[in-house]
């Protein structure tokens, strides 16, 4: 259980953090999915995209940046950013600020909701993108995930388009949201 003191801290994750990253990813991905998504699809996505082997690849990729939120040694959440032009045609057409970075993943465990860990992850994510020279940050969010959409809007993102997102062999509909980093 997460206590209210002291405050969460966010640091850059490394290869040593792969087990914690994969565990949080497996525990939180389902929270972002629409209620109609089957357990089999969630498990297939976790096995393919959020496994320890994949996080080992992500940690070694120079275009990616992994952040870990913790409190007193307990993992609260994580974020992953990807620098560079999006591969998805719909995203490329929708975003307006370049160069860009994708906020590919940002999740906190349910017991960490309301602790400030998500806001701290967001702040550090935006700072990393800005330091890399990005003019904007974009993300995809399931159209039924209203809680995340509210958080992103509060963080300065606005809806700029739509895209498809493959989960367990079936496409889901996502909103593309973007936030400028320069005035």
PAMIKE-343724 format. One record per residue: x, y, z of N, C-alpha, C in turn; residue number from 1; residue in three letters. Coordinates in nm, 3 decimals, m for minus. Layout:
N
nX; nY; nZ; caX; caY; caZ; cX; cY; cZ; num; residuo
X; Y; Z; X; Y; Z; X; Y; Z; NUM; Ala
...
! end
This chain:
183
nX; nY; nZ; caX; caY; caZ; cX; cY; cZ; num; residuo
0.085; m0.118; 0.000; 0.000; 0.000; 0.000; 0.089; 0.124; 0.000; 1; Unk
0.050; 0.224; m0.075; 0.125; 0.348; m0.087; 0.084; 0.441; 0.026; 2; Unk
0.183; 0.494; 0.096; 0.155; 0.589; 0.204; 0.151; 0.730; 0.148; 3; Unk
0.107; 0.825; 0.229; 0.096; 0.962; 0.181; 0.227; 1.039; 0.195; 4; Unk
0.325; 0.989; 0.269; 0.454; 1.055; 0.285; 0.565; 0.954; 0.266; 5; Unk
0.680; 0.990; 0.221; 0.715; 1.115; 0.156; 0.666; 1.117; 0.012; 6; Unk
0.698; 1.223; m0.058; 0.653; 1.240; m0.195; 0.717; 1.139; m0.289; 7; Unk
0.649; 1.116; m0.399; 0.703; 1.029; m0.503; 0.824; 1.095; m0.567; 8; Unk
0.913; 1.013; m0.617; 1.027; 1.062; m0.695; 1.023; 0.993; m0.831; 9; Unk
1.073; 1.061; m0.930; 1.081; 1.005; m1.065; 1.226; 1.009; m1.107; 10; Unk
1.271; 0.898; m1.161; 1.409; 0.890; m1.210; 1.410; 0.816; m1.343; 11; Unk
1.520; 0.833; m1.414; 1.538; 0.758; m1.538; 1.553; 0.611; m1.505; 12; Unk
1.479; 0.528; m1.577; 1.488; 0.384; m1.557; 1.604; 0.329; m1.638; 13; Unk
1.654; 0.214; m1.594; 1.764; 0.147; m1.663; 1.728; 0.001; m1.685; 14; Unk
1.819; m0.072; m1.742; 1.800; m0.215; m1.764; 1.774; m0.290; m1.634; 15; Unk
1.830; m0.242; m1.524; 1.807; m0.307; m1.394; 1.661; m0.295; m1.348; 16; Unk
1.589; m0.199; m1.404; 1.451; m0.175; m1.365; 1.350; m0.253; m1.449; 17; Unk
1.399; m0.333; m1.544; 1.310; m0.406; m1.634; 1.204; m0.487; m1.559; 18; Unk
1.239; m0.564; m1.456; 1.132; m0.640; m1.387; 1.022; m0.551; m1.331; 19; Unk
1.059; m0.439; m1.271; 0.959; m0.348; m1.215; 0.875; m0.284; m1.325; 20; Unk
0.939; m0.242; m1.434; 0.867; m0.182; m1.546; 0.766; m0.280; m1.604; 21; Unk
0.809; m0.403; m1.630; 0.720; m0.502; m1.689; 0.605; m0.537; m1.594; 22; Unk
0.634; m0.544; m1.465; 0.529; m0.576; m1.367; 0.423; m0.466; m1.363; 23; Unk
0.466; m0.341; m1.360; 0.370; m0.230; m1.358; 0.293; m0.226; m1.490; 24; Unk
0.361; m0.247; m1.600; 0.294; m0.247; m1.731; 0.186; m0.355; m1.737; 25; Unk
0.219; m0.474; m1.690; 0.122; m0.584; m1.692; 0.003; m0.554; m1.601; 26; Unk
0.028; m0.488; m1.489; m0.079; m0.459; m1.393; m0.167; m0.342; m1.435; 27; Unk
m0.114; m0.252; m1.518; m0.190; m0.130; m1.549; m0.248; m0.124; m1.689; 28; Unk
m0.196; m0.202; m1.783; m0.244; m0.190; m1.921; m0.394; m0.211; m1.930; 29; Unk
m0.444; m0.311; m1.861; m0.588; m0.341; m1.868; m0.673; m0.222; m1.824; 30; Unk
m0.621; m0.139; m1.735; m0.695; m0.023; m1.686; m0.725; 0.078; m1.798; 31; Unk
m0.643; 0.078; m1.902; m0.660; 0.172; m2.012; m0.748; 0.116; m2.123; 32; Unk
m0.787; m0.010; m2.111; m0.863; m0.077; m2.216; m1.013; m0.059; m2.196; 33; Unk
m1.088; m0.060; m2.305; m1.234; m0.053; m2.291; m1.286; m0.180; m2.224; 34; Unk
m1.398; m0.170; m2.154; m1.452; m0.286; m2.082; m1.482; m0.406; m2.172; 35; Unk
m1.504; m0.382; m2.299; m1.538; m0.491; m2.391; m1.417; m0.574; m2.433; 36; Unk
m1.297; m0.527; m2.403; m1.178; m0.601; m2.445; m1.164; m0.730; m2.365; 37; Unk
m1.137; m0.838; m2.435; m1.126; m0.967; m2.368; m0.993; m0.981; m2.296; 38; Unk
m0.993; m1.066; m2.195; m0.872; m1.096; m2.119; m0.765; m1.152; m2.212; 39; Unk
m0.804; m1.235; m2.309; m0.709; m1.296; m2.403; m0.636; m1.189; m2.484; 40; Unk
m0.708; m1.088; m2.528; m0.645; m0.980; m2.605; m0.548; m0.901; m2.517; 41; Unk
m0.588; m0.872; m2.395; m0.500; m0.799; m2.302; m0.374; m0.881; m2.278; 42; Unk
m0.390; m1.008; m2.248; m0.274; m1.093; m2.220; m0.183; m1.106; m2.342; 43; Unk
m0.241; m1.113; m2.461; m0.159; m1.122; m2.583; m0.077; m0.994; m2.601; 44; Unk
m0.137; m0.879; m2.575; m0.066; m0.752; m2.588; 0.046; m0.743; m2.485; 45; Unk
0.016; m0.779; m2.362; 0.118; m0.774; m2.257; 0.234; m0.865; m2.293; 46; Unk
0.204; m0.986; m2.340; 0.310; m1.081; m2.376; 0.394; m1.031; m2.493; 47; Unk
0.331; m0.962; m2.587; 0.402; m0.918; m2.708; 0.473; m0.784; m2.690; 48; Unk
0.412; m0.690; m2.619; 0.461; m0.552; m2.615; 0.515; m0.510; m2.479; 49; Unk
0.468; m0.572; m2.372; 0.503; m0.527; m2.238; 0.578; m0.632; m2.155; 50; Unk
0.640; m0.725; m2.221; 0.713; m0.832; m2.153; 0.849; m0.781; m2.105; 51; Unk
0.912; m0.853; m2.013; 1.048; m0.815; m1.973; 1.144; m0.810; m2.092; 52; Unk
1.131; m0.903; m2.187; 1.220; m0.901; m2.304; 1.202; m0.772; m2.384; 53; Unk
1.077; m0.728; m2.399; 1.054; m0.604; m2.474; 1.106; m0.483; m2.397; 54; Unk
1.087; m0.481; m2.264; 1.140; m0.368; m2.187; 1.291; m0.366; m2.189; 55; Unk
1.355; m0.480; m2.200; 1.501; m0.484; m2.216; 1.539; m0.415; m2.346; 56; Unk
1.464; m0.442; m2.454; 1.487; m0.374; m2.582; 1.462; m0.224; m2.570; 57; Unk
1.352; m0.186; m2.505; 1.321; m0.044; m2.490; 1.431; 0.028; m2.414; 58; Unk
1.480; m0.033; m2.308; 1.584; 0.032; m2.226; 1.713; 0.053; m2.304; 59; Unk
1.739; m0.032; m2.403; 1.862; m0.022; m2.483; 1.846; 0.068; m2.605; 60; Unk
1.725; 0.110; m2.637; 1.697; 0.189; m2.757; 1.728; 0.336; m2.730; 61; Unk
1.824; 0.396; m2.802; 1.859; 0.536; m2.776; 1.749; 0.636; m2.810; 62; Unk
1.649; 0.596; m2.889; 1.539; 0.686; m2.921; 1.431; 0.686; m2.813; 63; Unk
1.443; 0.594; m2.717; 1.341; 0.582; m2.611; 1.397; 0.631; m2.479; 64; Unk
1.305; 0.680; m2.397; 1.339; 0.728; m2.263; 1.238; 0.669; m2.166; 65; Unk
1.285; 0.597; m2.066; 1.200; 0.533; m1.967; 1.216; 0.604; m1.832; 66; Unk
1.104; 0.634; m1.770; 1.102; 0.696; m1.639; 1.028; 0.605; m1.542; 67; Unk
1.072; 0.605; m1.418; 1.012; 0.522; m1.314; 0.975; 0.611; m1.196; 68; Unk
0.850; 0.602; m1.151; 0.805; 0.674; m1.032; 0.808; 0.578; m0.914; 69; Unk
0.865; 0.625; m0.804; 0.879; 0.541; m0.686; 0.849; 0.621; m0.559; 70; Unk
0.821; 0.548; m0.455; 0.811; 0.607; m0.322; 0.863; 0.504; m0.223; 71; Unk
0.965; 0.542; m0.150; 1.027; 0.454; m0.050; 1.058; 0.316; m0.107; 72; Unk
1.113; 0.313; m0.229; 1.152; 0.188; m0.293; 1.040; 0.111; m0.360; 73; Unk
0.918; 0.159; m0.348; 0.803; 0.093; m0.410; 0.772; 0.159; m0.544; 74; Unk
0.761; 0.079; m0.649; 0.730; 0.132; m0.782; 0.585; 0.175; m0.786; 75; Unk
0.562; 0.297; m0.835; 0.428; 0.352; m0.846; 0.378; 0.356; m0.990; 76; Unk
0.471; 0.377; m1.085; 0.431; 0.390; m1.224; 0.551; 0.414; m1.312; 77; Unk
0.522; 0.432; m1.441; 0.630; 0.453; m1.536; 0.579; 0.532; m1.656; 78; Unk
0.673; 0.583; m1.733; 0.643; 0.650; m1.860; 0.750; 0.609; m1.959; 79; Unk
0.711; 0.607; m2.087; 0.807; 0.580; m2.194; 0.781; 0.679; m2.307; 80; Unk
0.886; 0.745; m2.350; 0.879; 0.838; m2.462; 0.961; 0.785; m2.577; 81; Unk
0.922; 0.826; m2.698; 0.993; 0.787; m2.820; 1.015; 0.913; m2.901; 82; Unk
1.141; 0.944; m2.926; 1.176; 1.062; m3.006; 1.165; 1.028; m3.154; 83; Unk
1.126; 1.127; m3.234; 1.127; 1.109; m3.378; 0.989; 1.112; m3.441; 84; Unk
0.992; 1.114; m3.571; 0.870; 1.121; m3.651; 0.787; 0.994; m3.634; 85; Unk
0.656; 1.007; m3.615; 0.570; 0.889; m3.599; 0.568; 0.803; m3.724; 86; Unk
0.553; 0.673; m3.705; 0.543; 0.578; m3.818; 0.402; 0.573; m3.874; 87; Unk
0.304; 0.600; m3.790; 0.163; 0.589; m3.827; 0.121; 0.706; m3.917; 88; Unk
0.064; 0.674; m4.033; 0.022; 0.778; m4.129; m0.082; 0.872; m4.069; 89; Unk
m0.178; 0.818; m3.993; m0.283; 0.902; m3.934; m0.224; 0.999; m3.833; 90; Unk
m0.128; 0.953; m3.757; m0.064; 1.041; m3.658; 0.016; 1.149; m3.729; 91; Unk
0.094; 1.110; m3.829; 0.173; 1.210; m3.904; 0.084; 1.319; m3.961; 92; Unk
m0.034; 1.281; m4.009; m0.125; 1.380; m4.067; m0.191; 1.468; m3.961; 93; Unk
m0.207; 1.416; m3.841; m0.281; 1.489; m3.736; m0.195; 1.587; m3.658; 94; Unk
m0.071; 1.550; m3.628; 0.007; 1.636; m3.539; 0.057; 1.760; m3.613; 95; Unk
0.076; 1.868; m3.535; 0.109; 1.997; m3.595; 0.247; 2.050; m3.555; 96; Unk
0.307; 1.990; m3.453; 0.433; 2.043; m3.400; 0.547; 1.947; m3.426; 97; Unk
0.650; 1.999; m3.492; 0.768; 1.918; m3.523; 0.892; 1.999; m3.495; 98; Unk
0.999; 1.934; m3.455; 1.011; 1.791; m3.428; 0.921; 1.750; m3.312; 99; Unk
0.894; 1.619; m3.305; 0.798; 1.568; m3.208; 0.856; 1.452; m3.128; 100; Unk
0.788; 1.421; m3.019; 0.816; 1.302; m2.939; 0.682; 1.240; m2.902; 101; Unk
0.679; 1.109; m2.895; 0.558; 1.039; m2.854; 0.566; 1.005; m2.706; 102; Unk
0.461; 1.035; m2.633; 0.445; 0.983; m2.498; 0.374; 0.849; m2.517; 103; Unk
0.456; 0.746; m2.534; 0.406; 0.614; m2.571; 0.328; 0.547; m2.459; 104; Unk
0.376; 0.563; m2.337; 0.312; 0.500; m2.222; 0.331; 0.587; m2.099; 105; Unk
0.226; 0.600; m2.021; 0.234; 0.664; m1.891; 0.124; 0.602; m1.805; 106; Unk
0.166; 0.526; m1.707; 0.073; 0.453; m1.622; 0.117; 0.459; m1.477; 107; Unk
0.021; 0.468; m1.387; 0.049; 0.451; m1.245; m0.046; 0.344; m1.191; 108; Unk
0.001; 0.273; m1.092; m0.081; 0.170; m1.028; m0.203; 0.235; m0.962; 109; Unk
m0.314; 0.165; m0.955; m0.436; 0.224; m0.897; m0.414; 0.280; m0.756; 110; Unk
m0.334; 0.213; m0.673; m0.312; 0.263; m0.538; m0.229; 0.390; m0.536; 111; Unk
m0.170; 0.427; m0.651; m0.092; 0.551; m0.659; m0.172; 0.666; m0.720; 112; Unk
m0.296; 0.639; m0.762; m0.379; 0.748; m0.814; m0.400; 0.851; m0.703; 113; Unk
m0.384; 0.977; m0.740; m0.402; 1.084; m0.643; m0.279; 1.117; m0.560; 114; Unk
m0.167; 1.050; m0.586; m0.045; 1.076; m0.507; 0.043; 1.183; m0.571; 115; Unk
0.012; 1.223; m0.693; 0.098; 1.316; m0.765; 0.201; 1.246; m0.852; 116; Unk
0.207; 1.113; m0.846; 0.306; 1.040; m0.926; 0.283; 1.060; m1.076; 117; Unk
0.157; 1.058; m1.120; 0.129; 1.075; m1.263; 0.169; 1.215; m1.310; 118; Unk
0.137; 1.315; m1.231; 0.173; 1.453; m1.268; 0.325; 1.469; m1.274; 119; Unk
0.394; 1.407; m1.181; 0.541; 1.415; m1.180; 0.599; 1.341; m1.301; 120; Unk
0.545; 1.225; m1.334; 0.589; 1.154; m1.456; 0.565; 1.241; m1.579; 121; Unk
0.449; 1.305; m1.586; 0.417; 1.390; m1.701; 0.516; 1.506; m1.710; 122; Unk
0.540; 1.571; m1.598; 0.632; 1.685; m1.597; 0.771; 1.645; m1.645; 123; Unk
0.822; 1.535; m1.594; 0.955; 1.488; m1.635; 0.956; 1.443; m1.781; 124; Unk
0.846; 1.385; m1.828; 0.836; 1.343; m1.968; 0.843; 1.464; m2.061; 125; Unk
0.767; 1.566; m2.029; 0.766; 1.686; m2.112; 0.903; 1.755; m2.109; 126; Unk
0.967; 1.756; m1.993; 1.100; 1.817; m1.983; 1.200; 1.742; m2.070; 127; Unk
1.194; 1.608; m2.070; 1.285; 1.530; m2.154; 1.263; 1.563; m2.301; 128; Unk
1.137; 1.568; m2.345; 1.108; 1.598; m2.485; 1.158; 1.738; m2.522; 129; Unk
1.134; 1.832; m2.434; 1.180; 1.970; m2.458; 1.332; 1.973; m2.467; 130; Unk
1.400; 1.904; m2.376; 1.546; 1.900; m2.378; 1.601; 1.834; m2.504; 131; Unk
1.525; 1.743; m2.563; 1.565; 1.677; m2.689; 1.535; 1.764; m2.811; 132; Unk
1.476; 1.881; m2.790; 1.448; 1.972; m2.900; 1.311; 1.955; m2.963; 133; Unk
1.222; 1.877; m2.901; 1.088; 1.859; m2.956; 1.007; 1.987; m2.943; 134; Unk
0.929; 2.015; m3.045; 0.837; 2.129; m3.042; 0.701; 2.089; m2.986; 135; Unk
0.675; 1.958; m2.984; 0.548; 1.907; m2.933; 0.560; 1.763; m2.891; 136; Unk
0.460; 1.717; m2.816; 0.450; 1.579; m2.771; 0.312; 1.530; m2.809; 137; Unk
0.304; 1.408; m2.860; 0.174; 1.349; m2.895; 0.157; 1.216; m2.823; 138; Unk
0.035; 1.170; m2.816; 0.002; 1.041; m2.758; m0.126; 0.989; m2.819; 139; Unk
m0.146; 0.858; m2.804; m0.271; 0.796; m2.842; m0.341; 0.747; m2.717; 140; Unk
m0.473; 0.765; m2.710; m0.550; 0.722; m2.595; m0.682; 0.661; m2.644; 141; Unk
m0.719; 0.547; m2.587; m0.843; 0.482; m2.629; m0.959; 0.578; m2.613; 142; Unk
m1.047; 0.579; m2.712; m1.158; 0.673; m2.712; m1.254; 0.653; m2.595; 143; Unk
m1.252; 0.537; m2.531; m1.339; 0.511; m2.417; m1.270; 0.539; m2.283; 144; Unk
m1.142; 0.574; m2.284; m1.068; 0.597; m2.160; m1.080; 0.743; m2.119; 145; Unk
m1.194; 0.777; m2.060; m1.223; 0.916; m2.026; m1.134; 0.967; m1.912; 146; Unk
m1.099; 0.881; m1.819; m1.013; 0.924; m1.708; m0.878; 0.973; m1.762; 147; Unk
m0.818; 0.895; m1.851; m0.690; 0.935; m1.909; m0.705; 1.062; m1.993; 148; Unk
m0.812; 1.071; m2.068; m0.833; 1.191; m2.150; m0.842; 1.316; m2.063; 149; Unk
m0.910; 1.306; m1.950; m0.917; 1.422; m1.858; m0.778; 1.459; m1.806; 150; Unk
m0.698; 1.357; m1.770; m0.562; 1.384; m1.721; m0.479; 1.451; m1.830; 151; Unk
m0.489; 1.401; m1.952; m0.410; 1.459; m2.061; m0.455; 1.602; m2.091; 152; Unk
m0.586; 1.627; m2.090; m0.636; 1.763; m2.113; m0.586; 1.857; m2.002; 153; Unk
m0.589; 1.810; m1.879; m0.537; 1.889; m1.766; m0.388; 1.917; m1.782; 154; Unk
m0.318; 1.827; m1.851; m0.174; 1.841; m1.875; m0.143; 1.921; m2.000; 155; Unk
m0.244; 1.979; m2.065; m0.222; 2.066; m2.179; m0.236; 2.002; m2.316; 156; Unk
m0.280; 1.877; m2.322; m0.299; 1.809; m2.451; m0.438; 1.838; m2.504; 157; Unk
m0.447; 1.842; m2.637; m0.579; 1.854; m2.700; m0.591; 1.752; m2.811; 158; Unk
m0.714; 1.713; m2.838; m0.743; 1.615; m2.941; m0.718; 1.676; m3.078; 159; Unk
m0.637; 1.605; m3.160; m0.606; 1.655; m3.294; m0.638; 1.555; m3.404; 160; Unk
m0.677; 1.434; m3.368; m0.707; 1.335; m3.471; m0.741; 1.200; m3.410; 161; Unk
m0.743; 1.099; m3.497; m0.770; 0.962; m3.454; m0.671; 0.868; m3.520; 162; Unk
m0.658; 0.750; m3.461; m0.573; 0.646; m3.518; m0.625; 0.511; m3.471; 163; Unk
m0.575; 0.405; m3.531; m0.610; 0.269; m3.492; m0.495; 0.213; m3.409; 164; Unk
m0.527; 0.126; m3.314; m0.429; 0.068; m3.223; m0.456; m0.081; m3.214; 165; Unk
m0.357; m0.162; m3.250; m0.372; m0.307; m3.255; m0.347; m0.369; m3.118; 166; Unk
m0.449; m0.439; m3.067; m0.439; m0.508; m2.939; m0.490; m0.650; m2.957; 167; Unk
m0.400; m0.747; m2.941; m0.441; m0.886; m2.949; m0.509; m0.922; m3.080; 168; Unk
m0.460; m0.868; m3.191; m0.513; m0.902; m3.322; m0.636; m0.825; m3.366; 169; Unk
m0.685; m0.732; m3.283; m0.803; m0.652; m3.317; m0.770; m0.505; m3.299; 170; Unk
m0.819; m0.423; m3.392; m0.794; m0.280; m3.384; m0.892; m0.210; m3.291; 171; Unk
m0.839; m0.115; m3.215; m0.917; m0.026; m3.129; m0.905; 0.114; m3.187; 172; Unk
m1.000; 0.199; m3.152; m0.999; 0.337; m3.197; m0.942; 0.425; m3.087; 173; Unk
m0.839; 0.502; m3.122; m0.774; 0.593; m3.029; m0.791; 0.736; m3.077; 174; Unk
m0.792; 0.828; m2.983; m0.775; 0.969; m3.015; m0.626; 0.997; m3.017; 175; Unk
m0.583; 1.085; m3.105; m0.448; 1.140; m3.104; m0.458; 1.273; m3.032; 176; Unk
m0.377; 1.291; m2.929; m0.373; 1.417; m2.855; m0.232; 1.472; m2.865; 177; Unk
m0.223; 1.604; m2.866; m0.093; 1.669; m2.881; m0.085; 1.790; m2.791; 178; Unk
0.038; 1.818; m2.750; 0.065; 1.936; m2.668; 0.188; 2.006; m2.723; 179; Unk
0.179; 2.137; m2.748; 0.299; 2.210; m2.789; 0.393; 2.229; m2.670; 180; Unk
0.522; 2.235; m2.699; 0.621; 2.259; m2.594; 0.681; 2.397; m2.602; 181; Unk
0.659; 2.463; m2.712; 0.711; 2.599; m2.729; 0.594; 2.695; m2.743; 182; Unk
0.612; 2.817; m2.694; 0.502; 2.916; m2.704; 0.469; 2.952; m2.847; 183; Unk
! end
